[in-house]
Amino acid sequence: MDNASLRRNLPTIHSKWNVNQAILSGDVMAFIANECFLQTPSNKLLKVLRVFNKAAIEVCIGQQLDLDYEKVSVISQDEYLRMIELKTAALIAASVKIGALIGGCDDRESELLYGFGRNLGLAFQIQDDLLDLWGDSKTFGKKSGGDIVANKKAMPLVKAMEKASGEQRKYLQELLNSEGIDPETKVRKVISLFDELNIRDITEVCAFDFINKAFGYIKKITVDEERKKEITNLAISLIGREH
């Protein structure tokens, strides 16, 4: 939907082939997911499907909010967090909860793991926003500044609108609304203003707050620490992507 030409250092399907092929590929992947569900024990399938379907619906709602927010000048941090909770965190939270249900967790611990995944997802998306601007595109696997070019309401922009003076906010709005400006120039000027406002550090603090909350949920799980290592290491790999 964002017309990105690159993902994880590989060309996206619509850019390598065409939009129709991308749609068909996505449809096939949905049916492959259904095939995976057929491996679920029958006594757990209903619960698992409900978690999956709820998350799939939430992701679509979150993506729609993301598209809607491109058309407005300013959104609040609460609006931004609600949007990424739906479009990103819901997916990670549901994945963790489904694993918990299949693994035999009781309701309390599956909800704790859901909370872990939700906060990890929030941290992941905030970090993703940060890497879009200050990350190494070769390592990150996307072209830098795509959120700015598309006028996405990412966390750095949300925080900049909060912190900027009246003149800075006006200048930022002019940059975002300018249709004739070269995309690279637009990205460079917006990042320069963000640097003046110390937005990178502010965004990193927000991400780490949610990371700490995520690990707080893991600590409440009543199993041996050794059994938590694998999911903890997975979380570290998700949040430890290189800048």
matplotlib code that plots the C-alpha trace (Angstrom):
import matplotlib.pyplot as plt

x = [0.0, 2.9, 4.3, 7.7, 10.2, 12.4, 11.7, 14.5, 17.0, 14.8, 12.6, 8.9, 6.6, 4.7, 7.9, 9.6, 6.5, 3.2, 0.3, -1.9, 0.9, 1.4, -2.3, -2.4, 0.7, -0.9, -4.0, -2.0, -0.1, -3.5, -4.5, -1.1, -1.8, -5.1, -3.1, -0.9, -4.0, -4.9, -1.9, -3.5, -4.9, -8.6, -9.3, -7.4, -8.3, -11.3, -9.4, -6.5, -8.6, -10.4, -7.1, -5.9, -9.1, -9.2, -5.6, -6.2, -9.1, -7.2, -4.2, -6.6, -8.2, -4.7, -3.6, -6.7, -5.9, -2.4, -3.7, -6.3, -3.6, -1.7, -4.5, -4.4, -1.8, -1.3, -2.2, -1.7, 0.7, -2.4, -3.8, -0.4, -0.1, -3.6, -2.8, 0.5, -1.1, -3.6, -1.4, 1.8, 1.5, -1.7, 0.0, 3.0, 0.8, -1.5, 1.5, 2.8, -0.6, -1.3, 2.0, 1.1, -2.3, -0.8, 1.9, -0.6, -0.5, -3.4, -5.5, -3.5, -0.1, -1.4, -2.7, 0.7, 2.4, -0.1, 0.9, 4.5, 3.9, 1.8, 4.5, 7.2, 5.2, 4.8, 8.6, 9.3, 7.2, 8.6, 12.1, 11.0, 9.9, 13.3, 15.3, 13.4, 15.1, 18.4, 19.0, 21.5, 19.3, 21.6, 21.2, 17.6, 16.4, 14.4, 15.1, 15.6, 13.0, 10.1, 7.8, 8.6, 8.0, 4.6, 3.7, 3.3, 2.5, 5.4, 6.6, 9.5, 7.0, 4.4, 7.1, 8.5, 5.0, 4.8, 8.2, 8.6, 8.1, 5.4, 7.9, 9.5, 6.0, 5.1, 8.3, 7.8, 4.2, 5.4, 8.0, 5.5, 2.8, 5.2, 4.5, 7.3, 10.2, 12.6, 12.0, 15.7, 15.8, 12.5, 13.9, 17.2, 15.5, 13.0, 15.7, 17.8, 14.9, 14.4, 18.1, 17.7, 14.8, 16.7, 13.9, 16.1, 16.9, 13.3, 12.0, 14.6, 13.4, 9.8, 10.8, 12.8, 9.9, 7.8, 10.7, 11.0, 7.2, 7.4, 10.1, 8.1, 5.4, 7.9, 9.2, 5.7, 5.5, 5.8, 8.2, 11.9, 14.1, 15.7, 12.4, 12.1, 15.4, 14.2, 11.4, 13.7, 16.4, 13.8, 12.6, 16.2, 16.7, 13.6, 14.5, 18.3, 18.3, 21.3, 20.9]
y = [0.0, 2.4, 1.6, 0.8, -0.7, -2.4, -4.7, -6.5, -5.6, -7.4, -5.8, -5.9, -8.1, -5.3, -3.5, -6.7, -7.9, -6.1, -5.2, -8.1, -10.6, -9.0, -9.4, -13.0, -13.8, -12.3, -14.3, -17.5, -16.7, -16.4, -19.9, -21.2, -19.8, -21.8, -25.0, -24.3, -24.1, -27.7, -28.8, -27.3, -29.8, -30.0, -29.0, -25.7, -24.8, -22.6, -20.5, -20.1, -19.2, -16.5, -14.9, -15.0, -13.6, -10.8, -9.8, -9.9, -7.6, -5.2, -5.1, -4.0, -1.3, -0.1, 0.1, 2.1, 4.5, 4.9, 5.8, 8.2, 10.0, 10.8, 13.3, 15.2, 17.7, 16.6, 13.6, 13.1, 10.6, 8.6, 8.4, 7.3, 4.6, 3.3, 3.0, 1.1, -1.0, -2.2, -2.4, -3.9, -4.8, -6.8, -9.1, -9.8, -10.1, -12.6, -14.7, -15.0, -15.8, -18.5, -20.1, -20.0, -21.6, -24.4, -24.8, -25.4, -22.1, -21.3, -18.1, -16.0, -16.8, -16.6, -13.1, -12.2, -13.3, -11.3, -8.2, -9.0, -9.2, -6.1, -4.0, -5.6, -4.7, -1.1, -0.8, -2.5, -0.1, 3.0, 1.7, 1.0, 4.6, 5.7, 3.5, 4.8, 8.1, 7.3, 3.7, 2.3, 1.4, -1.5, -3.0, -2.0, -3.2, -0.1, 3.2, 5.9, 8.6, 6.8, 7.9, 11.5, 11.3, 9.6, 12.0, 9.1, 10.1, 8.2, 8.8, 11.2, 13.5, 13.2, 14.2, 17.0, 18.5, 18.4, 19.9, 22.4, 26.1, 27.9, 28.9, 25.4, 23.8, 26.1, 25.4, 21.6, 21.8, 23.7, 21.0, 18.2, 20.0, 21.1, 19.2, 20.7, 19.8, 17.0, 14.0, 13.8, 17.5, 17.1, 14.2, 16.0, 19.2, 17.4, 15.3, 18.4, 20.0, 16.7, 16.8, 20.3, 19.1, 16.0, 13.8, 10.7, 10.5, 11.2, 8.5, 6.0, 6.7, 5.9, 2.6, 1.5, 2.3, -0.2, -2.7, -2.5, -3.0, -6.1, -7.7, -6.9, -9.2, -12.0, -11.7, -12.6, -15.9, -18.7, -21.0, -21.6, -18.8, -21.3, -21.8, -18.1, -17.8, -18.6, -16.0, -13.5, -13.9, -13.5, -10.3, -9.0, -9.8, -7.9, -4.8, -5.0, -4.2, -2.2, 1.6]
z = [0.0, 0.6, -2.9, -1.3, -3.8, -1.3, 1.8, 3.7, 1.0, -1.7, -4.3, -3.4, -5.5, -7.1, -8.1, -9.4, -11.2, -10.9, -8.5, -9.6, -8.9, -5.5, -4.6, -5.7, -3.7, -0.6, -1.2, -1.5, 1.8, 3.6, 2.4, 3.5, 7.0, 6.9, 6.1, 9.2, 11.4, 10.3, 12.4, 15.6, 18.1, 17.7, 21.4, 20.9, 17.3, 18.2, 20.6, 18.3, 15.3, 17.3, 18.4, 14.8, 13.3, 15.9, 15.1, 11.3, 11.6, 13.9, 11.5, 8.7, 10.9, 11.9, 8.3, 7.4, 10.3, 8.9, 5.5, 7.0, 9.1, 5.9, 5.1, 8.4, 9.5, 13.1, 15.3, 19.0, 20.5, 21.8, 18.3, 17.0, 19.7, 19.0, 15.3, 15.8, 18.5, 15.8, 12.7, 14.3, 18.0, 17.6, 15.1, 17.4, 20.5, 18.8, 17.5, 21.0, 22.5, 19.9, 20.8, 24.4, 23.8, 21.7, 24.3, 27.1, 29.0, 31.2, 30.6, 33.0, 31.4, 27.9, 28.7, 30.2, 27.0, 25.0, 27.0, 26.4, 22.6, 22.6, 24.2, 22.1, 19.0, 20.1, 20.7, 17.4, 15.4, 17.1, 16.4, 12.8, 12.5, 13.9, 11.6, 8.6, 9.2, 10.9, 10.0, 7.5, 4.5, 3.6, 7.0, 7.6, 4.2, 3.2, 1.6, 4.1, 4.6, 3.1, 5.9, 5.3, 1.5, 2.1, 4.9, 7.4, 10.9, 12.5, 16.0, 15.1, 13.4, 16.3, 18.8, 16.6, 16.3, 20.1, 20.8, 17.9, 18.4, 16.4, 13.6, 13.5, 13.3, 10.5, 8.6, 9.1, 7.8, 4.7, 4.0, 4.4, 2.2, -0.5, -3.8, -5.9, -3.6, -4.5, -2.2, -1.1, -0.3, 1.7, 3.7, 4.4, 5.6, 7.8, 9.4, 10.0, 11.9, 13.8, 14.8, 16.1, 18.3, 19.5, 18.2, 17.7, 21.4, 22.4, 20.1, 21.4, 25.0, 23.9, 22.4, 25.4, 27.7, 25.9, 25.8, 29.5, 29.9, 27.6, 29.7, 32.9, 31.6, 30.9, 34.5, 35.8, 33.9, 36.4, 34.6, 35.0, 33.6, 31.3, 29.5, 28.9, 27.1, 23.6, 23.5, 25.3, 22.7, 20.0, 21.5, 21.7, 18.1, 17.1, 19.1, 18.5, 14.8, 13.8, 13.3]

ax = plt.figure().add_subplot(projection="3d")
ax.plot(x, y, z, "-o")
ax.set_aspect("equal")
plt.show()
